[in-house]
Amino acid sequence: MNDVLLALRGVAKSYASGPRTNQVLADVNLEVRRGEFVAVVGYSGSGKTTLMSLLAGLIEPDAGEVLFDGRPVSGPGPERGLVFQNYSLLPWLTVYGNIALAVDQVLRDWPAAKRREHVLRFIELVNLTPAVHKRPKELSGGMRQRVSLARTLATSPEVLLLDEPLGALDALTRGTLQQEIARIWQEDLGTCVMITNDIDEAILLADRIVPLTPGPGATLGPSFAVDLARPRNKTELNHDERFKQLRNAVTTWLVESRQRARTETKRILQPAMLPNLSPVDFHRGKLRPTLATMS
């Protein structure tokens, strides 16, 4: 059995913007082992969601390849379950209905009674049994995200992909769901890749943290092993020296990578590449702007 379950090999991705092409990711390499929880951290706009979309098979790379269990990924599949940041729930369906819709599609060979029991078990897993018949508009943001998480987990994916699922939540709800994700992952012992811009969250949940450089042409940096015992308590971690060292190391790497990116941008944008403009002459009330030939 291949120990590496999910991999990116030399992946690059660009998007066209009018006549220009913007490179989002360049030469991205990543290996995720079975049962591992990996967190990818980076600044907003660095290409984290593009990276997650590639892992989920929602988009294809321009170069390189995405592999699942050694086989090329050619599109979305039930073995890779994606939890979005914006919930993506159907407003006319109840908590049960939203989860059952996914289960009925993926586990359609199961008897109806078994599928129903399966759905109810995952509703209970995320502590939403009292809200089983409520629709999304009747739920708080945290409850909606629980539904989204239960819907993905109920399809029994081999890899759970979390695209900043807690980014839109308040601090208290976010902390609660962090503990829920940690508990569910430990009970299931599945494989998880999480995208986040919160370093503390990454340390709390992950086995390994991989930073993403700022774009354009973002790529992955070195891995930071999170060698902290589980279960982890957020309050206790704040007093843990190893936690402080990890947070400082990842933060320092990200800050330095942004400084390097800015220096490189300044080097590329040399004065010779910019128009040679001379001042406007207002002499005698006449407007005489001049634009010299670009050197």
For each residue, the residues with C-beta under 8 A, 3 or more apart:
1: 34
2: 5 69 70
3: 33 34
4: 7 31 32 33 34 67 70
5: 2 32 33 34 68 69 158 159 191
6: 30 31 32 55 66 67 68 80 159 191 193
7: 4 30 31 32 66 67
8: 11 28 29 30 51 54 55 64 65 66 67
9: 29 64 65 66 67
10: 27 28 29 63 64 65
11: 8 25 27 28 29 54 61 63 64 65 66
12: 23 25 26 27 28 61 62 63 64
13: 23 24 25 47 50 54 59 61 62
14: 21 22 23 24 62
15: 21 22 24
16: 20 21 22
17: 20 21 22
18:
19:
20: 16 17
21: 14 15 16 17
22: 14 15 16 17 216
23: 12 13 14 26 215 216 217
24: 13 14 15 47 50 215 216 217 218
25: 11 12 13 28 47 50 51 54 215 217 218 219
26: 12 23 217 218 219
27: 10 11 12 64 219
28: 8 10 11 12 25 51 64 218 219 220
29: 8 9 10 11 220
30: 6 7 8 38 40 210 220
31: 4 6 7
32: 4 5 6 7 36 38 159 191 193
33: 3 4 5 36 191
34: 1 3 4 5 191
35: 189 190 191
36: 32 33 191 192 207 208
37: 185 191 192 194 205 206 207 208
38: 30 32 192 193 194 206 207 208 209 210
39: 193 194 195 196 201 202 205 206 208 209 210
40: 30 48 51 193 194 195 196 209 210 211 212 220
41: 196 197 198 199 202 209 210 211 212 250 254
42: 46 47 48 197 211 212 213 214 218 254
43: 46 197 212 214 254 258
44: 197
45: 214 215
46: 42 43 212 213 214 215 218
47: 13 24 25 42 50 51 212 215 218
48: 40 42 51 52 163 164 195 197 212
49: 52 53 163 164 195
50: 13 24 25 47 53 54 59
51: 8 25 28 40 47 48 54 55 195 212
52: 48 49 55 56 82 161 163 193 195
53: 49 50 56 58 59
54: 8 11 13 25 50 51 57 58 59 60 61 66
55: 6 8 51 52 66 73 80 159 161 193
56: 52 53 76 80 82 161
57: 54 66 73 74 75 76 77 80
58: 53 54 76 82
59: 13 50 53 54
60: 54
61: 11 12 13 54 64 65 66
62: 12 13 14
63: 10 11 12
64: 8 9 10 11 12 27 28 61
65: 8 9 10 11 61 72 73
66: 6 7 8 9 11 54 55 57 61 72 73
67: 4 6 7 8 9 70 71 72 73
68: 5 6 71 73 77 79 80 159
69: 2 5 158
70: 2 4 67
71: 67 68
72: 65 66 67
73: 55 57 65 66 67 68 77 80
74: 57
75: 57
76: 56 57 58 80 82
77: 57 68 73 80
78: 81 106 155 156 157
79: 68 157 158 159
80: 6 55 56 57 68 73 76 77 157 158 159 161
81: 78 152 153 155 157 159 160 161
82: 52 56 58 76 152 161 163
83: 145 148 149 152 160 161 162 163 165
84: 87 88 148 163 165
85: 163 164 165 167 168
86: 168
87: 84 136 141 144 145 147 148
88: 84 148
89: 93 98 136 144 147 148 151
90: 93 97 98 101 136
91: 135 136 137
92: 135
93: 89 90 97 98 101 135
94: 97 98 132 133 134 135
95: 98 99 123 128 131 132 133 134 135 139 147
96: 99 100 119 120 123 132 133
97: 90 93 94 100 101
98: 89 90 93 94 95 101 102 136 147 151
99: 95 96 102 103 119 122 123 147 150 151 154
100: 96 97 103 104 115 116 119
101: 90 93 97 98 104 105
102: 98 99 105 106 151 152 154 155
103: 99 100 106 107 115 118 119 154 155
104: 100 101 107 108 115
105: 101 102 108
106: 78 102 103 155 156
107: 103 104 110 115 118 155 156
108: 104 105
109:
110: 107 114 115 118
111: 114 115
112: 115 116
113: 116 117
114: 110 111 117 118
115: 100 103 104 107 110 111 112 118 119
116: 100 112 113 119 120
117: 113 114 120 121
118: 103 107 110 114 115 121 122 154
119: 96 99 100 103 115 116 122 123 154
120: 96 116 117 123 124 129 132
121: 117 118 124 125
122: 99 118 119 125 126 150 151 153 154
123: 95 96 99 119 120 126 128 129 132 150
124: 120 121 127 128 129
125: 121 122 150 153 184
126: 122 123 146 147 149 150 153 180 184
127: 124 146 180
128: 95 123 124 131 132 143 146 147 150
129: 120 123 124 132
130:
131: 95 128 134 138 139 143
132: 94 95 96 120 123 128 129
133: 94 95 96
134: 94 95 131 138 139
135: 91 92 93 94 95 138 139
136: 87 89 90 91 98 139 144 147
137: 91
138: 131 134 135
139: 95 131 134 135 136 143 144 147
140: 143 144 173
141: 87 144 145 168 169 170 173
142: 145 146 169 170 173 176 177
143: 128 131 139 140 146 147
144: 87 89 136 139 140 141 147 148
145: 83 87 141 142 148 149 165 166 169 177
146: 126 127 128 142 143 149 150 177 180
147: 87 89 95 98 99 126 128 136 139 143 144 150 151
148: 83 84 87 88 89 144 145 151 152 165
149: 83 126 145 146 152 153 165 177 180 181 184
150: 99 122 123 125 126 128 146 147 153 154
151: 89 98 99 102 122 147 148 154 155
152: 81 82 83 102 148 149 155 157 160
153: 81 122 125 126 149 150 156 157 160 184 188
154: 99 102 103 118 119 122 150 151
155: 78 81 102 103 106 107 151 152
156: 78 106 107 153
157: 78 79 80 81 152 153 160 190
158: 5 69 79 80 190 191
159: 5 6 32 55 68 79 80 81 190 191 192 193
160: 81 83 152 153 157 185 190 191 192 193
161: 52 55 56 80 81 82 83 192 193
162: 83 165 181 192 193 194 195 196
163: 48 49 52 82 83 84 85 195
164: 48 49 85 167 195 196 197
165: 83 84 85 145 148 149 162 177 181 194
166: 145 169 174 177 178 196 198 201
167: 85 164 196 197
168: 85 86 141
169: 141 142 145 166 173 174 177
170: 141 142 173 174
171: 174 175
172: 175 176
173: 140 141 142 169 170 176 177
174: 166 169 170 171 177 178 201
175: 171 172 178 179 234
176: 142 172 173 179 180
177: 142 145 146 149 165 166 169 173 174 180 181
178: 166 174 175 181 182 201 204 205 234
179: 175 176 182 183 234
180: 126 127 146 149 176 177 183 184
181: 149 162 165 177 178 184 185 205
182: 178 179 185 186 204 205 230 231 232
183: 179 180 186 187 231
184: 125 126 149 153 180 181 187 188
185: 37 160 181 182 188 189 190 192 205
186: 182 183 189 230 231
187: 183 184
188: 153 184 185
189: 35 185 186
190: 35 157 158 159 160 185
191: 5 6 32 33 34 35 36 37 158 159 160
192: 36 37 38 159 160 161 162 185
193: 6 32 38 39 40 52 55 159 160 161 162
194: 37 38 39 40 162 165 202 205 206
195: 39 40 48 49 51 52 162 163 164
196: 39 40 41 162 164 166 167 201 202
197: 41 42 43 44 48 164 167
198: 41 166 201 202
199: 41 202 203 209 247 250 251 254
200: 203 204 234 237 247
201: 39 166 174 178 196 198 204 205
202: 39 41 194 196 198 199 205 206 209 226 250
203: 199 200 206 209 226 228 237 243 246 247 250
204: 178 182 200 201 232 234 237
205: 37 39 178 181 182 185 194 201 202 232
206: 37 38 39 194 202 203 209 226
207: 36 37 38 225 226
208: 36 37 38 39 223 224 225 226
209: 38 39 40 41 199 202 203 206 223 224 226 246 250
210: 30 38 39 40 41 220 221 222 223 224
211: 40 41 42 220 221 222 224 250 253 254 257
212: 40 41 42 43 46 47 48 51 218 219 220 221
213: 42 46 218 219 220 221 257 261
214: 42 43 45 46 218 257 258 261
215: 23 24 25 45 46 47 218
216: 22 23 24
217: 23 24 25 26
218: 24 25 26 28 42 46 47 212 213 214 215
219: 25 26 27 28 212 213
220: 28 29 30 40 210 211 212 213
221: 210 211 212 213 253 257
222: 210 211 253
223: 208 209 210
224: 208 209 210 211 246 249 250 253
225: 207 208
226: 202 203 206 207 208 209 246
227: 242
228: 203 232 237 240 242 243 246
229: 232
230: 182 186
231: 182 183 186
232: 182 204 205 228 229 236 237
233: 236 237
234: 175 178 179 200 204 237 238
235: 238
236: 232 233 239 240
237: 200 203 204 228 232 233 234 240 243
238: 234 235 243
239: 236
240: 228 236 237 243 244
241: 244 245
242: 227 228 245 246
243: 203 228 237 238 240 246 247
244: 240 241 247 248
245: 241 242 248 249
246: 203 209 224 226 228 242 243 249 250
247: 199 200 203 243 244 250 251
248: 244 245 251 252
249: 224 245 246 252 253
250: 41 199 202 203 209 211 224 246 247 253 254
251: 199 247 248 254 255
252: 248 249 255 256
253: 211 221 222 224 249 250 256 257
254: 41 42 43 199 211 250 251 257 258
255: 251 252 258 259
256: 252 253 259 260
257: 211 213 214 221 253 254 260 261
258: 43 214 254 255 261 262
259: 255 256 262 263
260: 256 257 263 264
261: 213 214 257 258 264 265
262: 258 259 265 266
263: 259 260 266 267
264: 260 261 267 268
265: 261 262 268 269
266: 262 263 269
267: 263 264 270
268: 264 265 273
269: 265 266 273 274
270: 267 273 274
271: 274
272: 295
273: 268 269 270
274: 269 270 271 294
275: 291 292 294
276: 291 292 293 294 295
277: 290 291 292
278: 289 290 291 292
279:
280: 287 288 289
281: 286 287 288 289 290
282: 285 286 287
283: 286 288
284:
285: 282
286: 281 282 283
287: 280 281 282
288: 280 281 283
289: 278 280 281
290: 277 278 281
291: 275 276 277 278
292: 275 276 277 278
293: 276
294: 274 275 276
295: 272 276
